[in-house]
Structures are given as C-alpha cells and as structure tokens.
Amino acid sequence: MIIITIEEIISVIWRSNGMGNDIFSAVIELNKIRQQAYEIYLPIVEELCNREVSEEELSHCLNYLLDFADDASMLELYKKLCRRFVYTYPGCINFYVNAYKEMWEKTEF
C-alpha cells in the first residue's frame, strides 16, 4: 500500500504549475504550528475538563483555541470544552459558539 501525504500532492501540483515552493513551505509550516498547538492544548483541555474552572479561565482558553478552530482536531478540543461547561457558564459558551460560527463558518450569498 502506498501512502501519499497531502503535502506531497500539493508539492507535485505546484511544481508542475510553476508556482514555486514558497506557498508549499508556508502550508508545511502552518501544519506544523497546528500540530504543536494541538499537542500543547490537549493536556490543558483535559485538565480543565477534570476540574471546576472560573469563567475567566475558561474564556481565556476558548479564546486561544478559537484561533485554531478551523483545524478538525483543534475544533474537537474546542467542542469538548464547550460541552463540559455549557451548563456551568451558558452565556460564555453561547458567546464562543457564536464567535466560532462568525469566524469559521462559510457564509453563502
């Protein structure tokens, strides 16, 4: 079985179209940053979900997660935190659900 990564596919397409490696390098770096963010925030989210937190602490974490919520694994962390505290801080969670929709959901015209 041959496994080809998305980076390899993009690289071949861009090279064949003469677009160079600048965009490809940026995509690779962005994926690395997203992976690092996930590795950093996974234990933080787990820890927060296993105890009571202040609304300020919750809001602080959700605010940072929101920046990466276009990534599927980060979105799962975001949702996990929202689900854990939806009954404790409904106003805060409502704010961040709407912030996610405003930032990341596509608008149809």
C-alpha positions as CSV (number, residue, x, y, z in Angstrom):
1,M,0.0,0.0,0.0
2,I,1.4,3.4,-1.0
3,I,0.6,6.3,1.3
4,I,0.9,9.8,-0.1
5,T,0.6,12.9,2.1
6,I,-1.3,16.0,1.2
7,E,2.0,17.9,1.3
8,E,3.4,15.6,-1.4
9,I,0.3,16.0,-3.6
10,I,0.4,19.8,-3.2
11,S,4.1,19.9,-3.9
12,V,3.7,18.0,-7.2
13,I,0.8,20.2,-8.3
14,W,2.6,23.5,-7.5
15,R,5.9,22.4,-9.1
16,S,4.1,21.4,-12.3
17,N,2.2,24.7,-12.3
18,G,5.4,26.7,-11.7
19,M,4.1,28.2,-8.5
20,G,7.3,27.5,-6.6
21,N,7.9,26.4,-3.1
22,D,7.0,29.5,-1.1
23,I,3.4,28.6,-0.8
24,F,4.2,25.0,-0.2
25,S,6.6,25.9,2.6
26,A,4.0,28.1,4.2
27,V,1.5,25.3,4.2
28,I,4.0,22.9,5.7
29,E,4.9,25.4,8.5
30,L,1.2,26.1,9.2
31,N,0.5,22.4,9.6
32,K,3.5,22.2,12.0
33,I,2.2,25.1,14.0
34,R,-1.3,23.5,14.2
35,Q,0.2,20.2,15.3
36,Q,2.2,21.9,18.0
37,A,-0.9,23.8,19.1
38,Y,-2.8,20.6,19.4
39,E,0.0,18.9,21.4
40,I,0.1,22.0,23.8
41,Y,-3.7,22.4,24.2
42,L,-4.7,18.7,24.5
43,P,-3.4,18.3,28.1
44,I,-4.7,21.8,29.0
45,V,-8.2,20.9,27.8
46,E,-8.1,17.6,29.6
47,E,-7.0,19.2,32.8
48,L,-9.7,21.9,32.6
49,C,-12.4,19.3,31.9
50,N,-11.4,17.4,35.0
51,R,-12.0,20.3,37.4
52,E,-14.1,23.3,38.1
53,V,-12.7,26.5,36.5
54,S,-13.6,30.1,36.6
55,E,-15.4,31.7,33.7
56,E,-12.3,33.9,33.1
57,E,-10.1,30.8,32.8
58,L,-12.5,29.1,30.5
59,S,-12.8,32.2,28.3
60,H,-9.1,32.6,28.2
61,C,-8.6,29.0,26.9
62,L,-11.5,29.2,24.4
63,N,-10.2,32.4,23.0
64,Y,-6.9,30.8,22.2
65,L,-8.5,27.6,20.8
66,L,-10.7,29.7,18.6
67,D,-7.7,30.9,16.6
68,F,-7.1,27.3,15.5
69,A,-10.7,26.0,15.3
70,D,-10.6,25.6,11.6
71,D,-8.4,22.5,12.2
72,A,-10.5,19.4,12.9
73,S,-8.5,18.2,15.9
74,M,-8.5,21.6,17.5
75,L,-12.2,22.0,16.8
76,E,-12.7,18.8,18.8
77,L,-10.9,20.3,21.8
78,Y,-13.0,23.4,21.4
79,K,-16.2,21.4,21.4
80,K,-15.1,19.3,24.3
81,L,-14.5,22.3,26.5
82,C,-17.8,23.9,25.4
83,R,-19.8,20.7,26.1
84,R,-18.1,20.3,29.5
85,F,-19.1,23.8,30.7
86,V,-22.3,24.6,28.8
87,Y,-24.4,24.3,31.9
88,T,-22.0,26.0,34.2
89,Y,-21.3,29.1,32.0
90,P,-24.1,29.1,29.4
91,G,-23.5,32.8,28.5
92,C,-19.8,32.3,27.9
93,I,-20.3,29.1,25.9
94,N,-23.0,30.8,23.8
95,F,-20.6,33.7,23.1
96,Y,-17.8,31.3,21.9
97,V,-20.2,29.2,19.8
98,N,-21.3,32.3,18.0
99,A,-17.7,33.5,17.7
100,Y,-16.8,30.2,16.1
101,K,-19.7,30.5,13.6
102,E,-18.8,34.1,12.8
103,M,-15.1,33.3,12.3
104,W,-15.1,29.9,10.6
105,E,-18.4,29.0,9.1
106,K,-18.8,29.9,5.5
107,T,-21.4,32.5,4.5
108,E,-23.5,31.7,1.5
109,F,-24.5,34.5,-0.8
